[in-house]
Amino acid sequence: LLLDAAHGMRYLHACVPPIIHRDLKPQNILVDAAYTAKIADFGMSVFKAKVSRSMTMMIGTPLYMAPETLRGNDYNETVDIYS
């Protein structure tokens, strides 16, 4: 299941422009009948190229947020990897 989630995030980050999920957590990973994990809930996601300013907004679930997001620092797609 973890590998499926990691492959899904690799796919999103490899898109042109990259897609940053920003709210990756267990509740947003669905499992089908074949026990394949799928990334879900893209309500807080953003295309990296469409962000005209630095991303500093605290978006996501605090328990799963990267430290730079919690501090209000600039961040990029690596926040998904932390989650």
Sine and cosine of phi, psi and omega as CSV:
sin_phi,cos_phi,sin_psi,cos_psi,sin_omega,cos_omega
0.00,0.00,-0.66,0.75,0.02,-1.00
-0.91,0.42,-0.64,0.77,0.03,-1.00
-0.90,0.43,-0.65,0.76,0.05,-1.00
-0.87,0.49,-0.71,0.71,0.02,-1.00
-0.89,0.45,-0.67,0.74,0.01,-1.00
-0.90,0.43,-0.65,0.76,0.04,-1.00
-0.91,0.42,-0.62,0.78,0.04,-1.00
-0.89,0.45,-0.68,0.73,0.02,-1.00
-0.93,0.36,-0.60,0.80,0.05,-1.00
-0.88,0.47,-0.66,0.75,0.04,-1.00
-0.88,0.48,-0.74,0.67,-0.03,-1.00
-0.89,0.46,-0.66,0.75,-0.03,-1.00
-0.96,0.27,-0.35,0.94,0.02,-1.00
-1.00,0.05,-0.18,0.98,0.03,-1.00
-0.89,0.46,0.39,-0.92,0.05,-1.00
-0.89,-0.46,0.95,-0.30,-0.02,1.00
-0.97,0.23,0.38,-0.93,0.02,-1.00
-0.87,0.49,0.57,-0.82,0.06,-1.00
-0.97,-0.23,0.82,-0.58,0.04,-1.00
-0.97,-0.26,0.88,-0.48,-0.08,-1.00
-0.94,0.35,-0.76,0.65,0.06,-1.00
0.94,0.35,0.02,1.00,0.08,-1.00
-0.55,-0.83,0.68,0.74,0.01,-1.00
-0.96,0.26,0.83,-0.56,0.01,-1.00
-0.36,-0.93,0.25,-0.97,-0.04,-1.00
-0.81,0.59,-0.58,0.81,-0.01,-1.00
-0.92,0.39,-0.31,0.95,0.00,-1.00
-0.98,-0.21,0.28,0.96,0.11,-0.99
-0.88,-0.48,0.91,-0.41,-0.03,-1.00
-0.99,-0.10,0.48,-0.88,0.00,-1.00
-0.84,-0.55,0.79,-0.61,0.00,-1.00
-1.00,0.02,-0.07,-1.00,-0.07,-1.00
-0.89,0.45,-0.42,0.91,0.01,-1.00
-1.00,-0.04,0.22,0.98,-0.02,-1.00
0.86,0.52,0.67,0.74,0.10,-0.99
-0.97,-0.24,0.78,-0.63,-0.02,-1.00
-0.99,0.10,0.63,-0.78,0.04,-1.00
-0.76,-0.65,0.70,-0.71,0.04,-1.00
-0.97,0.25,0.68,-0.73,-0.03,-1.00
-0.70,-0.71,0.06,-1.00,0.08,-1.00
0.85,0.53,0.99,0.16,-0.01,-1.00
-0.99,-0.13,0.41,0.91,-0.03,-1.00
-0.88,0.47,-0.48,0.88,-0.01,-1.00
-0.95,-0.30,0.09,1.00,-0.05,-1.00
-0.96,0.27,0.31,-0.95,-0.04,-1.00
-0.52,-0.86,0.55,-0.84,0.14,-0.99
-0.99,0.15,0.80,-0.60,-0.07,-1.00
-0.85,0.52,-0.65,0.76,-0.05,-1.00
-0.93,0.36,-0.38,0.92,-0.03,-1.00
-1.00,0.09,-0.11,0.99,0.01,-1.00
-0.99,0.11,0.94,-0.35,-0.09,-1.00
-0.99,0.11,-0.30,0.95,0.00,-1.00
-0.83,-0.56,0.09,-1.00,0.04,-1.00
-0.89,0.46,0.60,-0.80,0.08,-1.00
-1.00,0.04,0.93,-0.38,0.02,-1.00
-0.75,-0.66,-0.12,0.99,-0.06,-1.00
-0.91,0.42,0.70,-0.72,0.05,-1.00
-0.98,0.22,0.99,-0.15,0.00,-1.00
-0.83,-0.55,0.70,-0.72,0.04,-1.00
0.80,-0.59,-0.19,-0.98,0.01,-1.00
-0.98,-0.18,0.87,-0.49,-0.12,-0.99
-0.76,0.65,-0.61,0.79,-0.02,-1.00
-0.91,0.42,-0.36,0.93,-0.06,-1.00
-0.91,-0.41,0.13,0.99,-0.06,-1.00
-1.00,0.08,0.58,-0.82,0.06,-1.00
-0.94,0.35,0.49,-0.87,-0.03,-1.00
-0.82,0.57,-0.62,0.78,-0.01,-1.00
-0.91,0.41,-0.51,0.86,0.05,-1.00
-0.95,0.32,-0.69,0.73,0.02,-1.00
-0.88,0.47,-0.59,0.81,-0.01,-1.00
-0.98,0.17,-0.19,0.98,-0.03,-1.00
0.99,0.14,0.31,0.95,0.03,-1.00
-0.99,0.17,0.22,-0.98,0.11,-0.99
-0.87,0.49,0.54,-0.84,0.05,-1.00
-0.54,-0.84,0.19,-0.98,0.04,-1.00
-0.64,-0.77,-0.38,-0.93,-0.07,-1.00
-0.90,0.43,-0.23,0.97,0.02,-1.00
-0.91,0.42,-0.29,0.96,0.05,-1.00
-0.90,0.43,-0.50,0.87,0.06,-1.00
-0.93,0.38,-0.60,0.80,0.00,-1.00
-0.91,0.41,-0.65,0.76,0.05,-1.00
-0.87,0.49,-0.69,0.72,-0.02,-1.00
-0.88,0.48,0.00,0.00,0.00,0.00
